Amino acid sequence: MFTIVGKTFFRVIGFIAILGLAGPVTISLHGAPLSGNTLTLQEAIHIALQQNPDLLLAANRSRSSEITWEKQRGSFLPDLSLSSSGNRQAGKSVDPVSGDYTASAYTRFSLNLSSSLTLFNGFANTSSLHQTRENRDAAQAELSRTRQGVVFSVTNEFVRSLTARSFVSVEKENHKAQENLLKQISAFFEAGRRSVADLYQQQAEIAASEYRLQEAERAYQEAAIALLQSLGRDPGMDILLQEPAVDEMVKSLQVILDDHSASAENIPDRPDIAAGENRVAAARYAVRAARSGYYPRLSVSAGVGSSYSSAIPGSDLEDQLLDRNLSASISLNLAVPLFDRGLTRQEVAAAKIQLDNEQVTLARRRRQVTAEVRQARLNWESASRQLASANTQLKYAGAALNSVEDRYRASTATLSEVSQSRALYRQARYNHVAARYTLLLRGLEILYSRGDEENLLALVTESAMDDAAAPATQGEHE
């Protein structure tokens, strides 16, 4: 019997890693009753979308790529600059008539307005513009995929915490049943209907039950701390997790997945696939921009300027600036590359390597996405079968336990049979919890693997919002 209990305990701990859920149990992170800080799935997702570091970094990259694109657009416009210089000079000079030294002081300054425009640079500017546009679109697509990942990750963490909490509920119920059985055995022992060995054996069962309960509470505390850390909240705060409408979510998932089953084999239009396509296009434009070094460059520049000097007698400021010293110029500049020490050839070769890398990355990503979608579908189908098996197991394990307990009260069954049946029933409860909520997450995994952000957000937010107003129910949903 103890061997069975030991094996069951380790299987129970292993199931904590499986994402599932059951009825809420009020457990504090410090072992005391919760203070009433209710956290719904919708609120958890909202907090993560506002504070998740990965999402914030992705948003910054998207804004940075937008700025780079705007900067590149500005390169097609002419520049315009205004410059001015002035000085004051004092000294002595020789009078050419008298030969005497005379002191003199002069003021000079100039004013120039200039502009230049690139007419042709081997398509470098247009290629760079298209490249930055593709990089901008790629960053926006990556931001969308990061947002989907945050939603799915938070949902996993939330359900993992609820799973651990539901295991505490199972262990509490089992511990209470073991205590009730101890009372019966004590009464039977005093009446001389049971041996002292049964009494000692049941006391050992209660001790083992207390140990499992403590382990379940510790696992829940760890899961809740991890959830709070992922949300950027104080890991020491007390929270009461609100269970979402799981059954309704599973039904909605079934409808959505049935509608998409016909196209399940196709590569989905995921944001990271779109981002990879943008990166490939950007790499092609980079090759074109690198080839611009083979072409001549043509630019035009124009300027207007004037100057003033107090050393010119009989001329005032307005006369010199607007008449005598006013000048204008316009020029065309043509540069033909003859020998650049092979720099252009090397840049083109490097750009082609980068293009090949992006194409290989995109092809690998497409294969990976196809595998993820198919694997998610298989996981969903497997989880559906496991839930059906868990329901059957729970039904017959409960019936078997009731039968053995009745036989034990009638002195036709041993305590070992009761303990074994109760261990099987407790394991059936664990399996049912895990299978029920694993099915939910496997369905959400399909939406995430397909990049279906609309349905993913609708399910995890609207269902949580509809259920938030409903009071929390105690115990398991069997």
C-alpha positions as CSV (number, residue, x, y, z in Angstrom):
1,M,0.0,0.0,0.0
2,F,2.8,2.4,0.9
3,T,4.4,1.7,-2.4
4,I,1.2,2.7,-4.2
5,V,1.0,5.8,-2.2
6,G,4.6,6.7,-2.9
7,K,4.2,6.2,-6.6
8,T,0.9,8.2,-6.6
9,F,2.6,11.1,-4.8
10,F,5.3,11.4,-7.4
11,R,2.8,11.2,-10.2
12,V,0.8,13.9,-8.5
13,I,3.8,16.2,-8.3
14,G,4.5,15.5,-12.0
15,F,1.0,16.5,-12.9
16,I,1.6,20.0,-11.5
17,A,3.7,20.6,-14.6
18,I,0.6,19.8,-16.7
19,L,-1.5,22.9,-17.3
20,G,-5.0,22.4,-15.9
21,L,-7.6,24.0,-13.7
22,A,-10.3,23.2,-11.1
23,G,-12.5,25.1,-8.6
24,P,-10.9,27.9,-6.7
25,V,-9.4,27.4,-3.3
26,T,-8.6,30.5,-1.1
27,I,-4.8,30.1,-0.4
28,S,-2.5,32.9,0.5
29,L,1.1,33.1,-0.6
30,H,2.1,33.2,3.0
31,G,-0.3,30.4,4.3
32,A,-2.9,32.8,5.6
33,P,-6.4,33.6,4.0
34,L,-6.2,35.9,1.0
35,S,-7.0,39.5,1.5
36,G,-9.4,39.7,-1.5
37,N,-7.1,40.8,-4.3
38,T,-9.0,39.1,-7.1
39,L,-7.1,38.7,-10.4
40,T,-9.0,37.6,-13.6
41,L,-7.4,36.2,-16.7
42,Q,-8.5,39.4,-18.6
43,E,-6.8,41.6,-16.0
44,A,-3.6,39.5,-16.1
45,I,-3.4,39.8,-19.9
46,H,-4.1,43.6,-19.7
47,I,-1.3,44.0,-17.2
48,A,1.1,42.0,-19.3
49,L,0.3,43.9,-22.5
50,Q,1.1,47.1,-20.6
51,Q,4.3,46.0,-18.8
52,N,5.8,43.0,-20.4
53,P,9.5,43.8,-21.2
54,D,9.7,41.8,-24.4
55,L,6.6,43.6,-25.7
56,L,8.0,47.0,-24.8
57,L,11.2,46.3,-26.5
58,A,9.4,45.1,-29.6
59,A,7.3,48.3,-29.6
60,N,10.5,50.3,-29.4
61,R,12.0,48.5,-32.3
62,S,8.9,49.1,-34.3
63,R,9.0,52.8,-33.6
64,S,12.7,53.0,-34.3
65,S,12.2,51.4,-37.7
66,E,9.4,53.9,-38.4
67,I,11.8,56.7,-37.6
68,T,14.5,55.2,-39.9
69,W,12.0,55.0,-42.7
70,E,10.9,58.6,-42.3
71,K,14.6,59.6,-42.2
72,Q,15.2,57.8,-45.5
73,R,12.2,59.5,-47.1
74,G,13.8,62.9,-46.3
75,S,16.9,62.0,-48.3
76,F,14.9,62.7,-51.5
77,L,14.4,66.4,-50.6
78,P,17.0,69.1,-51.2
79,D,18.9,70.4,-48.3
80,L,19.1,74.2,-47.5
81,S,21.7,75.9,-45.3
82,L,22.5,79.4,-44.3
83,S,26.0,80.4,-43.3
84,S,27.6,83.6,-42.2
85,S,31.0,84.7,-41.0
86,G,32.4,88.1,-39.8
87,N,35.6,89.6,-38.4
88,R,37.0,92.8,-37.1
89,Q,40.6,93.7,-38.2
90,A,42.7,96.5,-36.8
91,G,46.3,97.5,-37.6
92,K,48.7,100.0,-39.3
93,S,49.3,100.6,-42.9
94,V,51.6,102.8,-45.0
95,D,50.1,105.8,-46.8
96,P,51.2,105.5,-50.5
97,V,51.3,109.3,-50.9
98,S,53.0,110.5,-47.7
99,G,54.8,107.3,-46.7
100,D,53.6,107.7,-43.1
101,Y,52.1,104.8,-41.0
102,T,48.4,105.3,-40.3
103,A,46.1,103.3,-37.9
104,S,43.1,101.6,-39.5
105,A,40.3,99.2,-38.5
106,Y,37.9,97.3,-40.7
107,T,34.8,95.2,-40.3
108,R,34.0,92.4,-42.7
109,F,31.2,89.8,-42.8
110,S,29.6,87.5,-45.4
111,L,26.2,85.8,-45.8
112,N,25.6,82.7,-48.0
113,L,22.5,80.5,-48.7
114,S,23.2,77.2,-50.4
115,S,21.2,74.1,-51.4
116,S,22.0,70.7,-53.0
117,L,20.0,67.9,-54.4
118,T,21.0,64.4,-55.5
119,L,19.7,63.7,-59.0
120,F,21.0,60.1,-59.5
121,N,23.1,57.9,-57.2
122,G,22.8,54.6,-58.9
123,F,19.4,53.9,-57.3
124,A,20.9,53.8,-53.9
125,N,18.3,56.2,-52.4
126,T,15.3,54.4,-53.8
127,S,16.7,51.0,-52.8
128,S,17.4,52.2,-49.3
129,L,13.9,53.6,-49.1
130,H,12.3,50.3,-50.0
131,Q,14.7,48.5,-47.7
132,T,13.7,50.6,-44.7
133,R,10.0,50.3,-45.6
134,E,10.3,46.4,-45.6
135,N,12.2,46.5,-42.3
136,R,9.5,48.7,-40.8
137,D,6.8,46.3,-41.9
138,A,8.9,43.4,-40.5
139,A,9.2,45.1,-37.1
140,Q,5.5,45.7,-37.0
141,A,4.8,42.1,-37.8
142,E,7.2,41.0,-35.1
143,L,5.5,43.3,-32.7
144,S,2.2,41.5,-33.5
145,R,3.7,38.1,-33.0
146,T,5.3,39.2,-29.7
147,R,1.9,40.4,-28.5
148,Q,0.4,37.0,-29.4
149,G,3.2,35.3,-27.5
150,V,2.6,37.4,-24.4
151,V,-1.1,36.6,-24.4
152,F,-0.5,32.9,-24.8
153,S,2.3,32.9,-22.2
154,V,0.3,34.7,-19.6
155,T,-2.6,32.4,-20.2
156,N,-0.3,29.4,-19.6
157,E,1.1,30.9,-16.4
158,F,-2.4,31.8,-15.1
159,V,-3.8,28.3,-15.8
160,R,-0.7,26.8,-14.3
161,S,-1.4,28.6,-11.1
162,L,-5.0,27.6,-11.1
163,T,-3.9,24.0,-11.8
164,A,-1.7,24.0,-8.7
165,R,-4.5,25.6,-6.7
166,S,-7.0,22.9,-7.8
167,F,-4.5,20.2,-6.7
168,V,-4.6,21.8,-3.2
169,S,-8.4,21.4,-3.3
170,V,-8.0,17.7,-4.2
171,E,-5.6,17.1,-1.4
172,K,-7.7,19.0,1.1
173,E,-10.7,16.9,0.2
174,N,-8.7,13.7,0.5
175,H,-7.3,14.7,3.8
176,K,-10.7,15.4,5.2
177,A,-11.9,12.0,3.9
178,Q,-8.9,10.3,5.6
179,E,-9.7,12.0,8.9
180,N,-13.3,10.8,8.7
181,L,-12.1,7.3,8.0
182,L,-9.8,7.5,11.0
183,K,-12.8,8.3,13.2
184,Q,-14.6,5.3,11.9
185,I,-11.6,3.0,12.4
186,S,-11.2,4.4,16.0
187,A,-14.8,3.6,16.7
188,F,-14.5,0.1,15.2
189,F,-11.3,-0.4,17.2
190,E,-12.9,0.6,20.5
191,A,-15.8,-1.8,19.6
192,G,-13.3,-4.6,19.0
193,R,-14.2,-4.9,15.3
194,R,-10.8,-3.7,14.0
195,S,-7.2,-4.4,15.0
196,V,-4.7,-1.8,16.2
197,A,-2.8,-2.3,12.9
198,D,-5.6,-0.7,11.0
199,L,-5.5,2.2,13.4
200,Y,-1.8,2.7,13.0
201,Q,-2.0,2.3,9.2
202,Q,-4.7,5.0,8.9
203,Q,-2.7,7.3,11.1
204,A,0.2,6.8,8.7
205,E,-2.1,7.5,5.8
206,I,-3.2,10.8,7.4
207,A,0.5,11.8,7.9
208,A,1.2,11.1,4.2
209,S,-1.9,13.1,3.3
210,E,-0.7,16.1,5.3
211,Y,2.7,15.8,3.5
212,R,1.1,15.8,0.1
213,L,-1.1,18.7,1.1
214,Q,1.9,20.8,2.2
215,E,3.7,19.9,-1.1
216,A,0.6,21.0,-3.1
217,E,0.4,24.3,-1.2
218,R,4.1,24.9,-1.8
219,A,3.7,24.2,-5.6
220,Y,0.7,26.6,-5.7
221,Q,2.8,29.3,-3.9
222,E,5.6,28.9,-6.4
223,A,3.2,29.1,-9.4
224,A,1.5,32.2,-8.0
225,I,4.8,33.9,-7.5
226,A,5.9,33.1,-11.0
227,L,2.6,34.5,-12.3
228,L,3.1,37.7,-10.4
229,Q,6.7,38.1,-11.5
230,S,5.6,37.6,-15.2
231,L,3.2,40.5,-14.7
232,G,5.7,42.7,-13.1
233,R,3.9,42.7,-9.7
234,D,5.1,42.2,-6.2
235,P,5.7,38.5,-5.7
236,G,4.7,38.8,-2.1
237,M,1.2,40.1,-2.6
238,D,-1.9,37.9,-1.9
239,I,-4.1,37.2,-4.8
240,L,-7.3,35.3,-5.4
241,L,-7.4,33.9,-9.0
242,Q,-10.8,34.1,-10.7
243,E,-11.5,31.0,-12.8
244,P,-12.6,31.8,-16.4
245,A,-15.5,30.1,-18.1
246,V,-13.5,27.1,-19.2
247,D,-16.2,24.9,-20.5
248,E,-17.6,27.7,-22.7
249,M,-14.2,28.5,-24.0
250,V,-13.6,24.9,-25.0
251,K,-17.0,24.8,-26.8
252,S,-16.1,28.0,-28.7
253,L,-12.7,26.6,-29.5
254,Q,-14.3,23.5,-31.0
255,V,-16.5,25.6,-33.3
256,I,-13.5,27.7,-34.4
257,L,-11.3,24.7,-35.0
258,D,-14.0,22.9,-37.0
259,D,-14.2,25.9,-39.2
260,H,-10.5,26.0,-39.8
261,S,-10.0,22.2,-40.2
262,A,-10.2,22.4,-43.9
263,S,-7.2,24.7,-44.2
264,A,-5.2,23.1,-41.3
265,E,-2.6,21.7,-43.7
266,N,-1.8,25.1,-45.3
267,I,0.9,27.4,-44.0
268,P,-0.9,30.0,-41.8
269,D,-0.5,33.7,-42.4
270,R,1.5,34.2,-39.2
271,P,3.1,37.6,-38.4
272,D,6.5,36.0,-38.1
273,I,6.2,34.5,-41.6
274,A,5.2,37.9,-42.9
275,A,8.1,39.4,-41.1
276,G,10.5,36.9,-42.7
277,E,9.1,37.7,-46.1
278,N,9.7,41.4,-45.4
279,R,13.3,40.7,-44.3
280,V,13.9,38.8,-47.6
281,A,12.6,41.7,-49.6
282,A,14.7,44.2,-47.6
283,A,17.8,42.0,-48.3
284,R,17.0,42.1,-52.0
285,Y,16.9,45.9,-51.9
286,A,20.1,45.9,-50.0
287,V,21.8,44.1,-52.9
288,R,20.5,46.7,-55.3
289,A,21.7,49.5,-53.1
290,A,25.2,47.9,-52.9
291,R,25.3,47.7,-56.7
292,S,24.9,51.5,-56.8
293,G,28.6,51.8,-56.5
294,Y,29.0,50.7,-60.1
295,Y,27.0,53.7,-61.4
296,P,27.9,57.4,-61.8
297,R,26.5,60.0,-59.5
298,L,24.9,63.2,-60.5
299,S,24.0,66.1,-58.2
300,V,23.1,69.8,-58.5
301,S,24.0,72.5,-56.1
302,A,23.1,76.2,-56.0
303,G,23.9,79.1,-53.8
304,V,23.5,82.8,-53.4
305,G,25.7,85.1,-51.2
306,S,27.0,88.5,-50.5
307,S,29.5,90.3,-48.3
308,Y,30.3,93.7,-46.7
309,S,33.5,95.4,-45.8
310,S,33.9,98.8,-44.1
311,A,37.3,99.2,-45.9
312,I,35.5,100.1,-49.1
313,P,34.9,103.9,-49.1
314,G,31.7,105.5,-50.3
315,S,29.6,102.3,-50.0
316,D,27.1,101.5,-47.2
317,L,25.9,98.1,-46.0
318,E,22.8,98.0,-48.2
319,D,24.7,98.9,-51.3
320,Q,27.3,96.2,-50.8
321,L,25.0,93.4,-49.7
322,L,22.2,94.0,-52.3
323,D,24.2,95.3,-55.3
324,R,28.0,95.4,-55.4
325,N,28.9,92.1,-53.7
326,L,25.8,90.0,-54.5
327,S,26.6,86.7,-56.3
328,A,24.8,83.5,-57.2
329,S,26.0,80.1,-58.6
330,I,24.6,76.9,-59.8
331,S,26.6,73.7,-60.7
332,L,26.1,70.2,-61.8
333,N,28.4,67.6,-60.2
334,L,29.1,64.3,-62.0
335,A,31.2,61.6,-60.4
336,V,32.1,58.4,-62.4
337,P,33.6,55.6,-60.4
338,L,36.8,54.2,-62.1
339,F,38.4,52.2,-59.3
340,D,37.2,51.8,-55.7
341,R,39.7,49.1,-54.6
342,G,37.0,46.5,-55.1
343,L,34.8,47.9,-52.3
344,T,31.5,47.8,-54.3
345,R,32.1,44.2,-55.4
346,Q,32.7,43.2,-51.8
347,E,29.6,45.0,-50.6
348,V,27.5,43.3,-53.2
349,A,28.9,39.9,-52.3
350,A,28.1,40.5,-48.6
351,A,24.6,41.7,-49.4
352,K,24.0,38.5,-51.4
353,I,25.1,36.4,-48.5
354,Q,22.7,38.2,-46.2
355,L,19.9,37.7,-48.8
356,D,20.7,34.0,-48.8
357,N,20.6,33.9,-45.0
358,E,17.2,35.5,-44.9
359,Q,15.8,33.1,-47.5
360,V,17.2,30.1,-45.6
361,T,15.7,31.5,-42.4
362,L,12.3,32.1,-44.0
363,A,12.2,28.5,-45.4
364,R,13.2,27.1,-42.1
365,R,10.5,29.2,-40.3
366,R,7.8,28.0,-42.8
367,R,8.7,24.3,-42.1
368,Q,8.7,25.0,-38.4
369,V,5.3,26.7,-38.5
370,T,3.8,23.8,-40.5
371,A,5.2,21.4,-37.9
372,E,3.9,23.5,-35.0
373,V,0.4,23.7,-36.5
374,R,0.2,20.0,-37.1
375,Q,1.6,19.1,-33.7
376,A,-0.8,21.5,-32.0
377,R,-3.7,19.8,-33.8
378,L,-2.4,16.3,-32.7
379,N,-2.1,17.6,-29.2
380,W,-5.7,18.8,-29.3
381,E,-7.0,15.5,-30.5
382,S,-4.9,13.6,-27.9
383,A,-6.2,15.9,-25.1
384,S,-9.8,15.3,-26.2
385,R,-9.3,11.5,-25.9
386,Q,-7.5,12.0,-22.6
387,L,-10.4,14.0,-21.2
388,A,-12.9,11.3,-22.2
389,S,-10.7,8.6,-20.6
390,A,-10.3,10.8,-17.5
391,N,-14.1,11.2,-17.2
392,T,-14.5,7.5,-17.4
393,Q,-11.7,6.8,-14.9
394,L,-13.2,9.3,-12.4
395,K,-16.7,7.8,-12.7
396,Y,-15.6,4.2,-12.1
397,A,-12.9,5.1,-9.5
398,G,-15.6,7.0,-7.5
399,A,-18.0,4.0,-7.8
400,A,-15.2,1.6,-6.8
401,L,-14.3,3.7,-3.7
402,N,-17.9,3.9,-2.5
403,S,-18.3,0.1,-2.9
404,V,-15.1,-0.7,-1.1
405,E,-15.9,1.7,1.8
406,D,-19.4,0.1,2.1
407,R,-17.7,-3.3,2.2
408,Y,-15.2,-2.1,4.8
409,R,-18.0,-0.9,7.1
410,A,-19.5,-4.3,6.7
411,S,-16.2,-5.9,7.5
412,T,-15.9,-7.7,4.2
413,A,-13.0,-5.6,2.9
414,T,-9.6,-4.7,4.3
415,L,-8.2,-1.3,5.0
416,S,-5.5,-1.9,2.4
417,E,-8.3,-2.2,-0.2
418,V,-9.8,1.0,1.0
419,S,-6.5,2.9,0.8
420,Q,-5.7,1.5,-2.6
421,S,-9.2,2.6,-3.9
422,R,-8.8,6.0,-2.4
423,A,-5.4,6.5,-3.9
424,L,-6.8,5.5,-7.3
425,Y,-9.7,7.9,-6.9
426,R,-7.4,10.7,-5.9
427,Q,-5.3,10.0,-9.0
428,A,-8.4,10.0,-11.1
429,R,-9.3,13.5,-9.7
430,Y,-5.8,14.7,-10.7
431,N,-6.1,13.2,-14.1
432,H,-9.5,14.8,-14.7
433,V,-8.3,18.2,-13.6
434,A,-5.2,18.0,-15.8
435,A,-7.1,16.6,-18.8
436,R,-9.9,19.2,-18.7
437,Y,-7.7,22.2,-18.7
438,T,-5.0,20.8,-20.8
439,L,-7.7,20.5,-23.5
440,L,-8.3,24.2,-23.2
441,L,-4.7,25.1,-23.5
442,R,-4.2,22.7,-26.4
443,G,-7.0,24.5,-28.3
444,L,-5.5,27.9,-27.6
445,E,-2.1,26.5,-28.7
446,I,-3.6,25.8,-32.1
447,L,-4.8,29.4,-32.4
448,Y,-1.4,30.7,-31.3
449,S,0.5,28.4,-33.7
450,R,-1.7,29.7,-36.5
451,G,-1.2,33.3,-35.5
452,D,-5.0,33.8,-35.1
453,E,-4.7,36.8,-32.8
454,E,-8.3,37.8,-33.2
455,N,-9.9,34.6,-31.9
456,L,-7.1,34.1,-29.4
457,L,-7.8,37.5,-27.8
458,A,-11.5,37.1,-28.0
459,L,-11.5,33.8,-26.2
460,V,-9.1,34.7,-23.3
461,T,-10.6,38.2,-22.7
462,E,-14.3,38.0,-23.4
463,S,-14.7,34.6,-21.7
464,A,-12.8,35.9,-18.7
465,M,-14.8,39.1,-18.7
466,D,-18.1,37.3,-18.9
467,D,-17.1,35.0,-16.0
468,A,-15.7,37.7,-13.8
469,A,-19.1,38.8,-12.6
470,A,-20.0,35.3,-11.6
471,P,-19.2,34.2,-8.0
472,A,-16.4,31.7,-7.5
473,T,-17.7,28.2,-6.8
474,Q,-16.0,26.0,-4.3
475,G,-14.8,22.5,-5.1
476,E,-14.3,20.6,-8.3
477,H,-16.4,20.5,-11.4
478,E,-16.9,16.8,-12.0
